[in-house]
Every structure is written in structure tokens, then in C-alpha cells.
Amino acid sequence: MEEKQSGSPASLIDSTVVPGDVVLDLSSMTNQTIKLGGGLRQDCDAISVMKAGTLRFSKPNKYWVESSQKRYTPCVEDAVLGIVVDSKADNFLIDIKGPVLAFLPVLAFEGGTRRNIPKFEVGTLLYLRVVKANFGMNPELSCTDASGKAAEFGPLKDGYMFETSTGLSRKLLSSPTCPVLEALGKKLSFEIAAGLNGRVWVNAATPDTIVVVANAIMNSESLSGAQQIIMVEHLLKNIQ
């Protein structure tokens, strides 16, 4: 396959890329450190595309390919929603919608010691961070942020979890806040946790609110920002 060489990193940002495209040449980026997200790989000094999608960049130095798909490919520092499927002496086995199960060390919690190992039943929903994602190995997870604090990570109780595409879940985590969440937040009070693995958890004081929020999010993927706002207004009329 013939590779398409880019003139500069900025020239392809927010553009459509396909497998084989070379989007970065490290030999021309002296004294710079970059982070690679999903859909990119390094081959010597060339950073090439592994899947079709849109090349994205976030400051200060992260590049990834954004695409909408059901299957999730784990990437370091991703926030994900995982389901406990088994527990061992040293690890919990977690389903994160990846090719293989991930593992969560029993000490990967804030202040974790052998004396206060958490106990999770099979089926428990957790908000987690991917800390290792090497090819051919089970991903490793943590219930802390990079500084070792629990932050927003941990068990998600009650509420409702549903699945979306990875593209939609990334939009829900984007900044500024995506239109559907902004419109819902002006009228309703709810909690939400979105994982880059295409899972979303919603909780609210009433089941009606949970249903409206979940339906609005699932309906929003193919809509423009203005269409999302109109759609939310229509859904809210049905519960008033």
C-alpha cells in the first residue's frame, strides 16, 4: 500500500485519514514529546494511521484518530466503564468491551493495602482509568487518577448504563460541553459518567429523568448541535 506523507502535523488535524497515511514525521520534530492515542502507531520515525477516521489533536501533545465504532481498542489514560466478571487473589477481571478482558489490581485504589481490599460482586459497574495497554497483553486498569487520588473513579451505584459508539462517548467527554448535555443540564439535574469504550451511565432522582437523558444522548449522535437542542426540547415537553 502506498503511504501518503503529510506536509506538517497541523495540515491533517480534523481531516479524514485512512490506514497507511503517515501523519507525523518524528525526525522533523526535534525536542518534542508526543502522546499517541487510538488509531495511530509508530514505525521508526513515522507515525501512521491504523484505522479510518478523523485525526484529532489536544493540547499539549496528544494525537489520535477519532472514529465511530462499536468495538473498543484500549489506550493508556482512557476513562472507561468496566463490569466486574470475576475476582482473583490479586486482581479483578473486568469487561471493558475490548478484544480481551482487562485486569484491575486489588491495590489500584486510593490508599489501597492488603488490609482494605475492596469486595466487588460480579456485575458491579466501575469507572476506571487505563494505565497499560500493550499489544497482545491484557490491559491494566486503576481506580485512581495519575496522582493516586480516587477523583471520579470507583463504583457507580444505581442509575442506568447503556452502550453507544466510541465516537459518541468521546463527544460526551469533549470540551466545551456537547450541546445535548448542555441543553439537558439547563432543565434537569442528573449525574453522568461516560467511558471512551462506548458505555454511558446516568443517574437521577426519578426514573423519568434517567429515561429522558439516556434517550436524548442515544438520539444525538447523527444530529447537529442545533438539532440536538431542538430534540431535547421536544423530549422535555413529554415529561412536563
C-alpha positions in Angstrom: 0.0 0.0 0.0 1.3 3.4 -0.9 1.7 5.7 2.1 0.5 9.3 1.9 3.0 11.6 3.6 1.7 14.7 5.3 3.4 18.1 4.9 3.0 19.0 8.6 1.1 17.7 11.6 -1.3 20.7 11.5 -2.2 20.0 7.9 -4.2 16.9 8.7 -5.7 17.7 12.0 -9.6 17.5 11.8 -9.2 15.8 8.4 -10.2 12.4 7.3 -7.4 9.8 7.3 -7.2 6.2 6.3 -4.9 3.3 7.1 -1.4 3.8 5.7 -1.4 7.6 5.9 1.7 9.0 7.6 0.6 11.9 9.7 3.7 12.7 11.7 7.4 12.6 10.9 9.3 12.5 14.2 12.7 13.3 12.6 11.4 16.8 11.9 10.0 17.3 15.4 13.2 17.8 17.5 12.9 18.2 21.3 9.2 17.4 21.2 7.4 14.6 23.1 4.0 13.4 21.8 1.4 11.0 23.0 -0.3 8.7 20.6 -4.0 7.7 21.1 -6.1 5.1 19.4 -5.7 4.5 15.7 -2.0 5.5 15.4 1.2 3.6 15.6 4.9 4.3 15.4 7.2 2.7 12.9 10.7 4.2 13.4 10.3 8.0 12.8 6.9 7.7 11.1 3.5 7.9 12.8 1.0 6.2 10.6 -2.8 5.6 10.7 -4.2 2.2 11.6 -8.0 2.8 11.1 -10.1 5.2 9.1 -11.4 8.3 10.9 -10.7 11.9 11.7 -7.2 12.9 13.0 -7.6 14.8 16.3 -5.2 16.8 18.5 -5.5 18.0 22.1 -3.0 20.3 23.8 -0.3 20.0 24.7 0.8 16.9 22.7 -1.8 14.2 22.1 -2.8 12.9 18.7 -5.5 10.2 17.9 -7.8 9.0 15.2 -11.5 9.5 16.1 -14.0 7.1 14.6 -17.4 5.8 15.4 -17.4 2.1 16.1 -18.8 -0.5 18.5 -15.5 -2.3 19.3 -13.2 -0.5 21.7 -9.4 -0.6 21.4 -7.9 0.2 24.8 -5.5 3.2 25.1 -3.5 4.5 28.0 -5.2 7.2 30.0 -8.6 6.4 28.6 -11.5 6.7 31.1 -13.7 3.6 30.7 -16.8 1.9 32.3 -16.0 -1.7 33.2 -18.1 -4.6 34.5 -16.6 -7.0 37.0 -16.8 -10.5 35.7 -14.5 -12.4 38.1 -12.2 -11.8 41.1 -8.8 -13.4 41.9 -6.5 -13.1 44.8 -4.6 -10.2 43.2 -6.9 -8.9 40.5 -10.4 -8.3 39.4 -11.2 -9.3 35.9 -13.1 -6.5 34.0 -15.0 -6.4 30.8 -14.3 -3.1 29.1 -15.7 -4.1 25.6 -12.1 -4.7 24.4 -10.7 -7.7 22.5 -9.7 -9.3 25.8 -10.6 -8.9 29.5 -8.7 -6.2 31.4 -7.4 -6.7 35.0 -7.7 -4.3 38.0 -5.1 -5.0 40.7 -6.7 -5.1 44.2 -4.3 -2.4 45.4 -5.1 0.0 42.5 -7.3 2.2 44.7 -6.5 5.3 46.7 -4.7 4.2 49.9 -5.1 0.6 48.8 -3.4 -2.0 51.1 -3.9 -5.7 51.8 -6.0 -4.8 54.9 -8.6 -2.9 53.0 -9.1 -4.7 49.7 -12.5 -3.8 48.2 -15.0 -6.5 47.5 -17.0 -6.3 44.3 -19.7 -8.7 43.2 -19.8 -10.0 39.7 -21.7 -7.4 37.6 -20.5 -4.3 39.6 -20.1 -1.3 37.3 -16.8 0.7 37.8 -15.5 3.9 36.4 -11.8 3.2 35.6 -8.6 4.5 34.0 -6.5 2.5 31.6 -2.9 2.5 32.8 -1.3 -0.1 30.5 -2.5 -1.2 27.0 0.3 -3.2 25.3 -0.4 -5.1 22.2 -1.1 -8.8 22.9 -1.5 -8.3 26.7 -4.5 -7.8 28.9 -5.0 -4.1 29.7 -4.3 -2.9 33.2 -6.8 -0.6 35.0 -6.8 1.7 38.0 -9.4 3.3 40.2 -7.2 6.4 40.7 -6.0 9.3 38.7 -2.4 9.9 37.8 -1.7 11.4 41.2 -3.1 8.3 43.1 -6.3 10.0 44.1 -9.7 8.4 43.7 -11.1 11.5 42.0 -14.2 10.5 40.0 -13.1 6.8 39.7 -14.8 3.9 41.5 -18.1 2.1 41.7 -21.2 3.5 40.0 -24.2 2.7 42.1 -27.9 2.6 41.0 -28.6 4.5 37.8 -28.7 3.1 34.3 -25.9 2.0 32.0 -26.3 1.9 28.2 -23.9 1.4 25.3 -23.1 3.8 22.4 -20.5 4.1 19.7 -17.0 5.1 20.7 -17.4 8.2 18.7 -20.4 9.4 20.6 -18.8 8.6 24.0 -15.8 10.7 23.1 -18.1 13.6 22.1 -19.7 13.4 25.5 -16.3 13.9 27.2 -15.3 16.7 24.9 -14.7 20.3 25.9 -16.6 22.6 25.6 -19.7 20.6 26.7 -21.5 19.0 23.8 -24.9 20.6 23.0 -27.1 17.7 24.1 -25.6 17.6 27.6 -25.6 21.4 27.9 -29.3 21.6 26.9 -30.3 18.8 29.4 -28.3 20.4 32.2 -30.2 23.6 31.9 -33.5 21.8 32.7 -32.7 18.6 34.6 -30.5 17.5 37.5 -28.6 14.3 36.8 -25.2 12.5 37.1 -23.4 11.1 34.1 -20.2 9.1 33.6 -19.1 8.4 30.0 -16.4 6.0 29.1 -14.3 6.1 25.9 -15.2 2.4 25.4 -18.7 3.3 24.4 -20.5 3.0 27.7 -22.5 5.7 29.5 -24.0 5.7 33.0 -26.8 8.1 34.0 -28.4 8.6 37.4 -31.1 11.0 38.6 -33.7 11.4 41.3 -36.5 9.9 39.2 -36.7 7.2 36.6 -38.4 9.6 34.1 -35.3 11.9 34.2 -33.0 8.9 33.6 -35.0 7.8 30.6 -35.1 11.2 29.0 -31.4 11.8 29.5 -30.5 8.4 28.1 -32.8 8.7 25.1 -31.5 12.2 24.3 -27.9 11.0 24.3 -28.6 8.0 22.1 -30.6 10.1 19.7 -27.9 12.8 19.4 -25.2 11.1 17.5 -26.2 11.9 14.0 -27.6 15.4 14.8 -26.0 18.8 14.5 -25.7 21.0 17.6 -28.9 23.0 16.8 -30.8 19.8 16.1 -29.7 18.3 19.4 -31.1 21.3 21.3 -34.5 21.0 19.4 -34.6 17.3 20.1 -34.0 17.9 23.9 -36.8 20.5 24.0 -39.2 18.0 22.3 -38.3 15.3 24.8 -38.7 17.6 27.8 -42.2 18.6 26.7 -43.2 14.9 27.0 -42.5 14.8 30.7 -43.9 18.1 31.7 
